[in-house]
Amino acid sequence: MNFHIVDSTVPRRAACSRSFIYLDGKPLPPDLVPDYIFFDSRDHKEDYKNKTPDLFMIEGGVMVISEKFRNLLADFNMGTSLIHEVPLYEYDQKTLRPGRWFILHITANKKTVIPKMSENVKPDLTGLTWSSRIAQEDILAVHADAAQGADLWIDPLFYGRIFLSDHLKSALKPAGIRVLKLPLRPCTVIA
């Protein structure tokens, strides 16, 4: 899938994408919020389109959620994170698809990761932020107070990771939420 923004120039699309790929806790400027999303291939079969997950990432790192997932999140503390409704169109960008879809922009942030107690993490070149050495092989240690406040957040000092509270993670499966490429892994809680 792809997205459209008003005055869809390459620099504006890049600015929108940076806001999703490099989550920094800053809200997406209103003029960079996609005004609609669309299937970017005419070859997708109807069965494939009907199996669209409840949470997935599209072109440019933009996170899209279904109405079902948005309704689930309404019961949780989202902090400063923003949800914007967007229509979903077919490849022709004129034929509206059924259902309601939303852009999820995670801005809630907490400094929760304890790098010195985590495994397989490395500092960036400045030594100010951290990331995984090898994707999916880190074991992150987090402060116990991470459970307070927002149930979905980023750590501005740890690149490339989205955090969920145990409460939210436990609600996904019973609610029938289907996600695409979102491996959920536990963190070590340090009291």
N, CA and C atoms as an extended XYZ file, in Angstrom:
573
Properties=species:S:1:pos:R:3:atomname:S:1:resname:S:1:resid:I:1 pbc="F F F"
N         0.831       -1.185        0.000 N   MET     1
C         0.000        0.000        0.000 CA  MET     1
C         0.872        1.243        0.000 C   MET     1
N         0.265        2.321       -0.368 N   ASN     2
C         0.958        3.591       -0.437 CA  ASN     2
C         0.073        4.673        0.167 C   ASN     2
N         0.590        5.882        0.275 N   PHE     3
C        -0.174        6.980        0.841 CA  PHE     3
C        -0.108        8.196       -0.071 C   PHE     3
N        -1.058        9.082        0.101 N   HIS     4
C        -1.088       10.332       -0.651 CA  HIS     4
C        -1.171       11.473        0.347 C   HIS     4
N        -0.396       12.524        0.096 N   ILE     5
C        -0.527       13.756        0.861 CA  ILE     5
C        -0.721       14.899       -0.137 C   ILE     5
N        -1.322       15.958        0.321 N   VAL     6
C        -1.528       17.126       -0.517 CA  VAL     6
C        -0.157       17.652       -0.943 C   VAL     6
N        -0.054       18.100       -2.186 N   ASP     7
C         1.220       18.581       -2.736 CA  ASP     7
C         2.280       17.503       -2.557 C   ASP     7
N         2.018       16.346       -3.127 N   SER     8
C         2.816       15.140       -2.924 CA  SER     8
C         4.157       15.172       -3.666 C   SER     8
N         5.012       16.114       -3.281 N   THR     9
C         6.347       16.184       -3.871 CA  THR     9
C         7.265       15.209       -3.147 C   THR     9
N         8.391       14.895       -3.750 N   VAL    10
C         9.344       13.971       -3.130 CA  VAL    10
C         9.807       14.496       -1.760 C   VAL    10
N        10.172       15.773       -1.615 N   PRO    11
C        10.590       16.243       -0.283 CA  PRO    11
C         9.487       16.139        0.776 C   PRO    11
N         8.239       16.413        0.387 N   ARG    12
C         7.134       16.324        1.362 CA  ARG    12
C         6.863       14.873        1.737 C   ARG    12
N         6.911       13.963        0.779 N   ARG    13
C         6.722       12.531        1.087 CA  ARG    13
C         7.853       12.051        2.001 C   ARG    13
N         9.066       12.506        1.717 N   ALA    14
C        10.212       12.112        2.547 CA  ALA    14
C        10.052       12.641        3.973 C   ALA    14
N         9.574       13.872        4.114 N   ALA    15
C         9.355       14.442        5.451 CA  ALA    15
C         8.301       13.647        6.209 C   ALA    15
N         7.240       13.251        5.524 N   CYS    16
C         6.200       12.424        6.155 CA  CYS    16
C         6.804       11.093        6.596 C   CYS    16
N         7.534       10.444        5.707 N   SER    17
C         8.137        9.148        6.030 CA  SER    17
C         9.095        9.243        7.208 C   SER    17
N         9.913       10.291        7.239 N   ARG    18
C        10.855       10.460        8.360 CA  ARG    18
C        10.121       10.516        9.694 C   ARG    18
N         8.935       11.120        9.709 N   SER    19
C         8.165       11.233       10.949 CA  SER    19
C         7.710        9.875       11.474 C   SER    19
N         7.605        8.885       10.584 N   PHE    20
C         7.191        7.547       10.998 CA  PHE    20
C         8.381        6.622       11.209 C   PHE    20
N         9.381        6.728       10.370 N   ILE    21
C        10.532        5.833       10.461 CA  ILE    21
C        11.420        6.214       11.633 C   ILE    21
N        11.630        7.513       11.842 N   TYR    22
C        12.477        7.992       12.939 CA  TYR    22
C        11.591        8.618       14.008 C   TYR    22
N        10.863        7.775       14.713 N   LEU    23
C         9.949        8.257       15.746 CA  LEU    23
C        10.719        9.028       16.800 C   LEU    23
N        10.332       10.276       16.998 N   ASP    24
C        11.054       11.123       17.939 CA  ASP    24
C        10.141       11.766       18.973 C   ASP    24
N         8.870       11.385       18.992 N   GLY    25
C         7.938       11.937       19.961 CA  GLY    25
C         7.295       13.233       19.524 C   GLY    25
N         7.670       13.733       18.358 N   LYS    26
C         7.081       14.982       17.870 CA  LYS    26
C         5.853       14.666       17.025 C   LYS    26
N         4.773       15.445       17.186 N   PRO    27
C         3.579       15.183       16.380 CA  PRO    27
C         3.825       15.470       14.904 C   PRO    27
N         3.168       14.718       14.075 N   LEU    28
C         3.232       14.902       12.632 CA  LEU    28
C         2.541       16.217       12.287 C   LEU    28
N         3.224       17.121       11.589 N   PRO    29
C         2.555       18.375       11.210 CA  PRO    29
C         1.287       18.078       10.401 C   PRO    29
N         0.204       18.806       10.650 N   PRO    30
C        -1.072       18.528        9.980 CA  PRO    30
C        -0.969       18.459        8.452 C   PRO    30
N        -0.089       19.250        7.855 N   ASP    31
C         0.016       19.238        6.393 CA  ASP    31
C         0.766       18.022        5.864 C   ASP    31
N         1.350       17.206        6.759 N   LEU    32
C         2.034       15.984        6.334 CA  LEU    32
C         1.248       14.721        6.671 C   LEU    32
N         0.067       14.875        7.262 N   VAL    33
C        -0.773       13.714        7.545 CA  VAL    33
C        -1.345       13.228        6.210 C   VAL    33
N        -1.135       11.940        5.861 N   PRO    34
C        -1.703       11.445        4.604 CA  PRO    34
C        -3.209       11.680        4.561 C   PRO    34
N        -3.707       12.101        3.389 N   ASP    35
C        -5.145       12.322        3.271 CA  ASP    35
C        -5.874       11.076        2.796 C   ASP    35
N        -5.153       10.107        2.216 N   TYR    36
C        -5.736        8.796        1.935 CA  TYR    36
C        -4.620        7.796        1.672 C   TYR    36
N        -4.995        6.506        1.726 N   ILE    37
C        -4.078        5.413        1.415 CA  ILE    37
C        -4.707        4.603        0.294 C   ILE    37
N        -3.872        3.822       -0.406 N   PHE    38
C        -4.388        3.071       -1.551 CA  PHE    38
C        -3.507        1.856       -1.841 C   PHE    38
N        -4.124        0.854       -2.477 N   PHE    39
C        -3.365       -0.305       -2.937 CA  PHE    39
C        -2.515        0.154       -4.115 C   PHE    39
N        -1.219       -0.087       -4.050 N   ASP    40
C        -0.339        0.422       -5.096 CA  ASP    40
C        -0.036       -0.599       -6.189 C   ASP    40
N        -0.854       -1.645       -6.268 N   SER    41
C        -0.742       -2.616       -7.357 CA  SER    41
C        -2.144       -3.015       -7.794 C   SER    41
N        -2.345       -3.037       -9.082 N   ARG    42
C        -3.662       -3.451       -9.592 CA  ARG    42
C        -3.823       -4.962       -9.583 C   ARG    42
N        -2.737       -5.696       -9.318 N   ASP    43
C        -2.756       -7.153       -9.400 CA  ASP    43
C        -3.220       -7.861       -8.134 C   ASP    43
N        -3.505       -7.124       -7.061 N   HIS    44
C        -3.956       -7.773       -5.832 CA  HIS    44
C        -5.356       -8.352       -6.030 C   HIS    44
N        -5.506       -9.593       -5.629 N   LYS    45
C        -6.810      -10.260       -5.704 CA  LYS    45
C        -7.692       -9.763       -4.561 C   LYS    45
N        -8.996       -9.864       -4.753 N   GLU    46
C        -9.962       -9.414       -3.747 CA  GLU    46
C        -9.765      -10.153       -2.422 C   GLU    46
N        -9.464      -11.444       -2.496 N   ASP    47
C        -9.244      -12.231       -1.286 CA  ASP    47
C        -8.064      -11.663       -0.481 C   ASP    47
N        -7.005      -11.269       -1.162 N   TYR    48
C        -5.836      -10.673       -0.509 CA  TYR    48
C        -6.226       -9.362        0.174 C   TYR    48
N        -6.969       -8.531       -0.511 N   LYS    49
C        -7.372       -7.232        0.043 CA  LYS    49
C        -8.289       -7.402        1.250 C   LYS    49
N        -9.127       -8.427        1.222 N   ASN    50
C       -10.041       -8.668        2.338 CA  ASN    50
C        -9.322       -9.173        3.585 C   ASN    50
N        -8.083       -9.629        3.427 N   LYS    51
C        -7.302      -10.132        4.565 CA  LYS    51
C        -6.325       -9.079        5.095 C   LYS    51
N        -6.577       -7.821        4.792 N   THR    52
C        -5.705       -6.756        5.277 CA  THR    52
C        -5.638       -6.815        6.803 C   THR    52
N        -4.423       -6.857        7.372 N   PRO    53
C        -4.290       -6.954        8.833 CA  PRO    53
C        -4.829       -5.719        9.551 C   PRO    53
N        -4.944       -5.831       10.863 N   ASP    54
C        -5.438       -4.735       11.692 CA  ASP    54
C        -4.350       -3.715       12.023 C   ASP    54
N        -3.104       -4.105       11.857 N   LEU    55
C        -1.968       -3.205       12.051 CA  LEU    55
C        -0.913       -3.602       11.041 C   LEU    55
N        -0.473       -2.638       10.239 N   PHE    56
C         0.579       -2.917        9.272 CA  PHE    56
C         1.271       -1.620        8.889 C   PHE    56
N         2.433       -1.773        8.291 N   MET    57
C         3.208       -0.631        7.863 CA  MET    57
C         3.179       -0.584        6.337 C   MET    57
N         2.946        0.614        5.793 N   ILE    58
C         2.909        0.763        4.347 CA  ILE    58
C         4.136        1.564        3.883 C   ILE    58
N         4.150        1.911        2.621 N   GLU    59
C         5.230        2.701        2.032 CA  GLU    59
C         5.616        3.859        2.954 C   GLU    59
N         6.893        4.071        3.101 N   GLY    60
C         7.374        5.185        3.909 CA  GLY    60
C         7.300        4.969        5.407 C   GLY    60
N         7.006        3.739        5.852 N   GLY    61
C         6.941        3.466        7.279 CA  GLY    61
C         5.668        3.928        7.964 C   GLY    61
N         4.681        4.380        7.172 N   VAL    62
C         3.424        4.864        7.740 CA  VAL    62
C         2.668        3.690        8.359 C   VAL    62
N         2.264        3.843        9.631 N   MET    63
C         1.517        2.787       10.323 CA  MET    63
C         0.028        2.976       10.120 C   MET    63
N        -0.618        1.886        9.708 N   VAL    64
C        -2.061        1.903        9.459 CA  VAL    64
C        -2.724        0.897       10.384 C   VAL    64
N        -3.870        1.290       10.948 N   ILE    65
C        -4.631        0.380       11.805 CA  ILE    65
C        -6.085        0.344       11.327 C   ILE    65
N        -6.720       -0.768       11.611 N   SER    66
C        -8.133       -0.945       11.266 CA  SER    66
C        -9.019       -0.277       12.315 C   SER    66
N       -10.289       -0.199       12.006 N   GLU    67
C       -11.260        0.331       12.979 CA  GLU    67
C       -11.290       -0.556       14.223 C   GLU    67
N       -11.173       -1.874       14.022 N   LYS    68
C       -11.188       -2.799       15.153 CA  LYS    68
C       -10.020       -2.512       16.110 C   LYS    68
N        -8.836       -2.269       15.558 N   PHE    69
C        -7.685       -1.973       16.405 CA  PHE    69
C        -7.834       -0.601       17.042 C   PHE    69
N        -8.331        0.370       16.292 N   ARG    70
C        -8.560        1.707       16.845 CA  ARG    70
C        -9.533        1.634       18.019 C   ARG    70
N       -10.590        0.826       17.879 N   ASN    71
C       -11.566        0.668       18.968 CA  ASN    71
C       -10.930        0.027       20.198 C   ASN    71
N       -10.031       -0.933       19.986 N   LEU    72
C        -9.328       -1.548       21.109 CA  LEU    72
C        -8.449       -0.511       21.807 C   LEU    72
N        -7.727        0.289       21.022 N   LEU    73
C        -6.836        1.297       21.609 CA  LEU    73
C        -7.596        2.354       22.399 C   LEU    73
N        -8.873        2.556       22.087 N   ALA    74
C        -9.682        3.553       22.804 CA  ALA    74
C        -9.799        3.220       24.295 C   ALA    74
N        -9.602        1.949       24.636 N   ASP    75
C        -9.676        1.524       26.033 CA  ASP    75
C        -8.338        1.629       26.761 C   ASP    75
N        -7.314        2.130       26.067 N   PHE    76
C        -5.979        2.193       26.644 CA  PHE    76
C        -5.481        3.632       26.677 C   PHE    76
N        -4.454        3.847       27.497 N   ASN    77
C        -3.830        5.162       27.596 CA  ASN    77
C        -2.885        5.317       26.404 C   ASN    77
N        -3.210        6.233       25.504 N   MET    78
C        -2.385        6.456       24.315 CA  MET    78
C        -1.430        7.627       24.507 C   MET    78
N        -1.467        8.275       25.659 N   GLY    79
C        -0.577        9.406       25.885 CA  GLY    79
C        -0.792       10.452       24.805 C   GLY    79
N         0.290       10.897       24.197 N   THR    80
C         0.209       11.935       23.165 CA  THR    80
C         0.094       11.377       21.750 C   THR    80
N         0.078       10.062       21.595 N   SER    81
C         0.009        9.469       20.250 CA  SER    81
C        -1.270        9.886       19.546 C   SER    81
N        -1.191        9.965       18.233 N   LEU    82
C        -2.297       10.480       17.430 CA  LEU    82
C        -2.824        9.432       16.462 C   LEU    82
N        -4.138        9.465       16.263 N   ILE    83
C        -4.799        8.579       15.310 CA  ILE    83
C        -5.603        9.458       14.364 C   ILE    83
N        -5.340        9.305       13.059 N   HIS    84
C        -6.015       10.097       12.032 CA  HIS    84
C        -6.766        9.152       11.095 C   HIS    84
N        -8.048        9.396       10.877 N   GLU    85
C        -8.811        8.557        9.953 CA  GLU    85
C        -8.446        8.901        8.515 C   GLU    85
N        -8.273        7.853        7.697 N   VAL    86
C        -7.979        8.032        6.275 CA  VAL    86
C        -8.797        7.028        5.462 C   VAL    86
N        -9.308        7.438        4.295 N   PRO    87
C        -9.981        6.471        3.440 CA  PRO    87
C        -8.959        5.557        2.751 C   PRO    87
N        -9.388        4.354        2.449 N   LEU    88
C        -8.574        3.386        1.707 CA  LEU    88
C        -9.201        3.201        0.335 C   LEU    88
N        -8.392        3.421       -0.709 N   TYR    89
C        -8.864        3.323       -2.087 CA  TYR    89
C        -8.206        2.163       -2.816 C   TYR    89
N        -8.845        1.770       -3.889 N   GLU    90
C        -8.276        0.791       -4.812 CA  GLU    90
C        -7.091        1.430       -5.532 C   GLU    90
N        -6.459        0.681       -6.404 N   TYR    91
C        -5.310        1.145       -7.175 CA  TYR    91
C        -5.618        2.422       -7.962 C   TYR    91
N        -6.863        2.560       -8.430 N   ASP    92
C        -7.228        3.732       -9.238 CA  ASP    92
C        -7.310        5.025       -8.419 C   ASP    92
N        -7.221        4.911       -7.100 N   GLN    93
C        -7.290        6.033       -6.163 CA  GLN    93
C        -8.617        6.786       -6.252 C   GLN    93
N        -9.654        6.111       -6.761 N   LYS    94
C       -10.992        6.701       -6.849 CA  LYS    94
C       -12.054        5.812       -6.215 C   LYS    94
N       -11.865        4.492       -6.300 N   THR    95
C       -12.836        3.537       -5.784 CA  THR    95
C       -12.548        3.266       -4.309 C   THR    95
N       -13.482        3.683       -3.464 N   LEU    96
C       -13.333        3.552       -2.016 CA  LEU    96
C       -13.534        2.103       -1.583 C   LEU    96
N       -12.638        1.604       -0.737 N   ARG    97
C       -12.752        0.264       -0.154 CA  ARG    97
C       -13.650        0.332        1.077 C   ARG    97
N       -14.295       -0.779        1.421 N   PRO    98
C       -15.128       -0.784        2.626 CA  PRO    98
C       -14.276       -0.717        3.897 C   PRO    98
N       -14.900       -0.294        4.962 N   GLY    99
C       -14.240       -0.244        6.263 CA  GLY    99
C       -13.633        1.114        6.553 C   GLY    99
N       -13.246        1.272        7.810 N   ARG   100
C       -12.602        2.513        8.247 CA  ARG   100
C       -11.159        2.193        8.614 C   ARG   100
N       -10.259        3.077        8.182 N   TRP   101
C        -8.830        2.890        8.403 CA  TRP   101
C        -8.238        4.152        9.008 C   TRP   101
N        -7.128        3.975        9.731 N   PHE   102
C        -6.547        5.069       10.488 CA  PHE   102
C        -5.025        5.025       10.396 C   PHE   102
N        -4.424        6.199       10.427 N   ILE   103
C        -2.972        6.334       10.541 CA  ILE   103
C        -2.666        6.440       12.036 C   ILE   103
N        -1.727        5.634       12.507 N   LEU   104
C        -1.289        5.688       13.899 CA  LEU   104
C         0.090        6.319       13.933 C   LEU   104
N         0.208        7.445       14.606 N   HIS   105
C         1.505        8.116       14.754 CA  HIS   105
C         1.857        8.124       16.235 C   HIS   105
N         2.830        7.303       16.588 N   ILE   106
C         3.204        7.138       17.998 CA  ILE   106
C         4.117        8.277       18.418 C   ILE   106
N         3.609        9.099       19.315 N   THR   107
C         4.406       10.206       19.848 CA  THR   107
C         4.628       10.067       21.352 C   THR   107
N         3.856        9.203       22.001 N   ALA   108
C         4.069        8.981       23.437 CA  ALA   108
C         5.470        8.407       23.616 C   ALA   108
N         6.224        8.981       24.527 N   ASN   109
C         7.575        8.467       24.722 CA  ASN   109
C         7.947        8.472       26.194 C   ASN   109
N         8.742        7.465       26.532 N   LYS   110
C         9.245        7.314       27.900 CA  LYS   110
C        10.678        6.800       27.803 C   LYS   110
N        11.531        7.304       28.634 N   LYS   111
C        12.902        6.791       28.692 CA  LYS   111
C        12.884        5.586       29.617 C   LYS   111
N        12.723        4.409       29.020 N   THR   112
C        12.524        3.203       29.816 CA  THR   112
C        13.646        2.177       29.673 C   THR   112
N        14.363        2.171       28.553 N   VAL   113
C        15.392        1.154       28.323 CA  VAL   113
C        16.627        1.457       29.178 C   VAL   113
N        17.194        0.414       29.745 N   ILE   114
C        18.438        0.511       30.513 CA  ILE   114
C        19.519       -0.170       29.669 C   ILE   114
N        20.218        0.576       28.819 N   PRO   115
C        21.172       -0.032       27.882 CA  PRO   115
C        22.244       -0.882       28.553 C   PRO   115
N        22.783       -0.434       29.685 N   LYS   116
C        23.877       -1.160       30.331 CA  LYS   116
C        23.443       -2.509       30.898 C   LYS   116
N        22.140       -2.692       31.070 N   MET   117
C        21.638       -3.968       31.583 CA  MET   117
C        20.983       -4.790       30.472 C   MET   117
N        20.950       -4.249       29.265 N   SER   118
C        20.361       -4.936       28.114 CA  SER   118
C        21.450       -5.728       27.391 C   SER   118
N        21.019       -6.687       26.576 N   GLU   119
C        21.966       -7.512       25.822 CA  GLU   119
C        21.811       -7.256       24.334 C   GLU   119
N        22.935       -7.322       23.612 N   ASN   120
C        22.972       -7.168       22.157 CA  ASN   120
C        22.468       -5.808       21.686 C   ASN   120
N        22.840       -4.750       22.398 N   VAL   121
C        22.520       -3.390       21.973 CA  VAL   121
C        23.834       -2.631       21.785 C   VAL   121
N        23.770       -1.566       20.995 N   LYS   122
C        24.969       -0.774       20.722 CA  LYS   122
C        24.606        0.703       20.690 C   LYS   122
N        25.543        1.558       21.089 N   PRO   123
C        25.279        2.994       20.988 CA  PRO   123
C        25.455        3.449       19.537 C   PRO   123
N        24.803        4.551       19.180 N   ASP   124
C        25.026        5.106       17.852 CA  ASP   124
C        26.363        5.855       17.855 C   ASP   124
N        26.704        6.470       16.759 N   LEU   125
C        28.000        7.142       16.647 CA  LEU   125
C        28.189        8.268       17.659 C   LEU   125
N        27.090        8.896       18.071 N   THR   126
C        27.198        9.986       19.044 CA  THR   126
C        27.260        9.467       20.471 C   THR   126
N        26.842        8.219       20.666 N   GLY   127
C        26.792        7.655       22.004 CA  GLY   127
C        25.578        8.107       22.798 C   GLY   127
N        24.667        8.834       22.143 N   LEU   128
C        23.487        9.363       22.840 CA  LEU   128
C        22.260        8.466       22.718 C   LEU   128
N        22.165        7.708       21.641 N   THR   129
C        21.036        6.802       21.461 CA  THR   129
C        21.559        5.393       21.218 C   THR   129
N        20.653        4.428       21.329 N   TRP   130
C        21.022        3.018       21.227 CA  TRP   130
C        20.145        2.325       20.198 C   TRP   130
N        20.619        1.165       19.723 N   SER   131
C        19.821        0.322       18.828 CA  SER   131
C        20.279       -1.124       19.007 C   SER   131
N        19.549       -2.036       18.383 N   SER   132
C        19.913       -3.458       18.443 CA  SER   132
C        21.152       -3.706       17.596 C   SER   132
N        22.005       -4.612       18.055 N   ARG   133
C        23.146       -5.025       17.227 CA  ARG   133
C        22.627       -5.844       16.044 C   ARG   133
N        21.779       -6.794       16.344 N   ILE   134
C        21.161       -7.645       15.321 CA  ILE   134
C        19.667       -7.671       15.623 C   ILE   134
N        18.871       -7.313       14.630 N   ALA   135
C        17.419       -7.265       14.832 CA  ALA   135
C        16.920       -8.587       15.393 C   ALA   135
N        16.033       -8.507       16.334 N   GLN   136
C        15.363       -9.637       16.972 CA  GLN   136
C        16.259      -10.471       17.887 C   GLN   136
N        17.481      -10.002       18.176 N   GLU   137
C        18.350      -10.774       19.064 CA  GLU   137
C        18.706      -10.018       20.339 C   GLU   137
N        18.110       -8.845       20.518 N   ASP   138
C        18.413       -8.111       21.736 CA  ASP   138
C        17.490       -8.558       22.869 C   ASP   138
N        17.933       -8.321       24.077 N   ILE   139
C        17.119       -8.542       25.265 CA  ILE   139
C        17.179       -7.230       26.025 C   ILE   139
N        16.081       -6.499       25.985 N   LEU   140
C        16.060       -5.170       26.570 CA  LEU   140
C        15.650       -5.199       28.023 C   LEU   140
N        16.405       -4.468       28.832 N   ALA   141
C        16.044       -4.254       30.232 CA  ALA   141
C        15.350       -2.900       30.297 C   ALA   141
N        14.222       -2.855       31.015 N   VAL   142
C        13.467       -1.606       31.151 CA  VAL   142
C        13.190       -1.333       32.624 C   VAL   142
N        13.028       -0.052       32.936 N   HIS   143
C        12.664        0.353       34.289 CA  HIS   143
C        11.254       -0.141       34.619 C   HIS   143
N        11.017       -0.493       35.859 N   ALA   144
C         9.707       -0.975       36.290 CA  ALA   144
C         8.620        0.075       36.090 C   ALA   144
N         8.982        1.341       36.168 N   ASP   145
C         7.958        2.374       36.002 CA  ASP   145
C         7.503        2.537       34.550 C   ASP   145
N         8.037        1.715       33.641 N   ALA   146
C         7.585        1.739       32.246 CA  ALA   146
C         6.102        1.389       32.151 C   ALA   146
N         5.596        0.655       33.126 N   ALA   147
C         4.190        0.252       33.114 CA  ALA   147
C         3.247        1.420       33.403 C   ALA   147
N         3.787        2.534       33.868 N   GLN   148
C         2.942        3.693       34.180 CA  GLN   148
C         2.760        4.562       32.942 C   GLN   148
N         1.599        5.178       32.829 N   GLY   149
C         1.354        6.096       31.715 CA  GLY   149
C         0.895        5.385       30.459 C   GLY   149
N         1.360        5.846       29.312 N   ALA   150
C         0.909        5.339       28.013 CA  ALA   150
C         1.151        3.839       27.881 C   ALA   150
N         0.200        3.155       27.219 N   ASP   151
C         0.305        1.715       26.988 CA  ASP   151
C         1.020        1.376       25.691 C   ASP   151
N         1.295        2.369       24.874 N   LEU   152
C         1.988        2.192       23.595 CA  LEU   152
C         2.913        3.393       23.455 C   LEU   152
N         4.236        3.157       23.319 N   TRP   153
C         5.169        4.269       23.322 CA  TRP   153
C         6.471        3.905       22.625 C   TRP   153
N         7.304        4.914       22.473 N   ILE   154
C         8.672        4.750       21.999 CA  ILE   154
C         9.597        5.217       23.104 C   ILE   154
N        10.844        4.775       23.036 N   ASP   155
C        11.880        5.314       23.910 CA  ASP   155
C        12.749        6.182       23.012 C   ASP   155
N        12.800        7.495       23.242 N   PRO   156
C        13.551        8.376       22.347 CA  PRO   156
C        15.058        8.097       22.336 C   PRO   156
N        15.535        7.313       23.294 N   LEU   157
C        16.959        6.981       23.331 CA  LEU   157
C        17.250        5.600       22.749 C   LEU   157
N        16.202        4.888       22.309 N   PHE   158
C        16.404        3.562       21.728 CA  PHE   158
C        15.703        3.530       20.376 C   PHE   158
N        16.473        3.475       19.320 N   TYR   159
C        15.957        3.572       17.962 CA  TYR   159
C        15.329        2.255       17.474 C   TYR   159
N        14.220        2.394       16.771 N   GLY   160
C        13.651        1.268       16.043 CA  GLY   160
C        12.801        0.310       16.840 C   GLY   160
N        12.279        0.741       17.971 N   ARG   161
C        11.470       -0.170       18.772 CA  ARG   161
C        10.219        0.531       19.260 C   ARG   161
N         9.121       -0.173       19.222 N   ILE   162
C         7.857        0.294       19.770 CA  ILE   162
C         7.571       -0.583       20.985 C   ILE   162
N         7.124        0.032       22.057 N   PHE   163
C         6.862       -0.695       23.295 CA  PHE   163
C         5.365       -0.738       23.573 C   PHE   163
N         4.905       -1.881       24.091 N   LEU   164
C         3.520       -2.071       24.500 CA  LEU   164
C         3.511       -2.498       25.953 C   LEU   164
N         2.530       -2.013       26.690 N   SER   165
C         2.367       -2.490       28.068 CA  SER   165
C         1.900       -3.945       28.025 C   SER   165
N         2.124       -4.670       29.122 N   ASP   166
C         1.631       -6.050       29.209 CA  ASP   166
C         0.113       -6.074       29.037 C   ASP   166
N        -0.535       -5.072       29.597 N   HIS   167
C        -1.997       -4.968       29.528 CA  HIS   167
C        -2.470       -4.901       28.067 C   HIS   167
N        -1.829       -4.079       27.258 N   LEU   168
C        -2.199       -3.965       25.844 CA  LEU   168
C        -1.816       -5.216       25.079 C   LEU   168
N        -0.625       -5.721       25.291 N   LYS   169
C        -0.187       -6.942       24.593 CA  LYS   169
C        -1.143       -8.092       24.873 C   LYS   169
N        -1.572       -8.225       26.121 N   SER   170
C        -2.484       -9.314       26.493 CA  SER   170
C        -3.866       -9.165       25.868 C   SER   170
N        -4.239       -7.965       25.484 N   ALA   171
C        -5.562       -7.734       24.896 CA  ALA   171
C        -5.609       -8.007       23.389 C   ALA   171
N        -4.467       -8.068       22.718 N   LEU   172
C        -4.450       -8.211       21.259 CA  LEU   172
C        -5.079       -9.517       20.778 C   LEU   172
N        -4.632      -10.649       21.301 N   LYS   173
C        -5.116      -11.948       20.820 CA  LYS   173
C        -6.596      -12.152       21.116 C   LYS   173
N        -7.072      -11.915       22.352 N   PRO   174
C        -8.506      -12.098       22.609 CA  PRO   174
C        -9.398      -11.203       21.737 C   PRO   174
N        -8.872      -10.038       21.338 N   ALA   175
C        -9.647       -9.122       20.487 CA  ALA   175
C        -9.596       -9.528       19.018 C   ALA   175
N        -8.786      -10.559       18.696 N   GLY   176
C        -8.674      -11.016       17.315 CA  GLY   176
C        -7.897      -10.046       16.435 C   GLY   176
N        -6.979       -9.292       17.028 N   ILE   177
C        -6.183       -8.324       16.270 CA  ILE   177
C        -5.115       -9.080       15.467 C   ILE   177
N        -5.122       -8.839       14.162 N   ARG   178
C        -4.125       -9.446       13.272 CA  ARG   178
C        -3.098       -8.378       12.897 C   ARG   178
N        -1.824       -8.710       13.115 N   VAL   179
C        -0.764       -7.762       12.791 CA  VAL   179
C         0.169       -8.383       11.757 C   VAL   179
N         0.836       -7.537       11.007 N   LEU   180
C         1.771       -7.997        9.991 CA  LEU   180
C         3.170       -7.566       10.392 C   LEU   180
N         4.062       -8.544       10.530 N   LYS   181
C         5.465       -8.285       10.838 CA  LYS   181
C         5.644       -7.437       12.094 C   LYS   181
N         4.990       -7.841       13.146 N   LEU   182
C         5.171       -7.169       14.426 CA  LEU   182
C         5.507       -8.232       15.463 C   LEU   182
N         6.781       -8.640       15.486 N   PRO   183
C         7.148       -9.651       16.477 CA  PRO   183
C         7.111       -9.043       17.873 C   PRO   183
N         6.359       -9.653       18.740 N   LEU   184
C         6.250       -9.178       20.121 CA  LEU   184
C         7.233       -9.956       20.972 C   LEU   184
N         8.112       -9.228       21.658 N   ARG   185
C         9.117       -9.862       22.483 CA  ARG   185
C         9.126       -9.237       23.854 C   ARG   185
N         9.313      -10.037       24.894 N   PRO   186
C         9.300       -9.485       26.255 CA  PRO   186
C        10.566       -8.701       26.566 C   PRO   186
N        10.439       -7.801       27.511 N   CYS   187
C        11.580       -7.063       28.058 CA  CYS   187
C        11.817       -7.560       29.469 C   CYS   187
N        13.012       -7.392       29.951 N   THR   188
C        13.337       -7.696       31.340 CA  THR   188
C        13.046       -6.462       32.175 C   THR   188
N        12.176       -6.600       33.165 N   VAL   189
C        11.810       -5.464       34.005 CA  VAL   189
C        12.749       -5.410       35.206 C   VAL   189
N        13.362       -4.247       35.385 N   ILE   190
C        14.314       -4.053       36.487 CA  ILE   190
C        13.654       -3.135       37.518 C   ILE   190
N        13.486       -3.658       38.729 N   ALA   191
C        12.847       -2.883       39.791 CA  ALA   191
C        13.781       -1.831       40.348 C   ALA   191
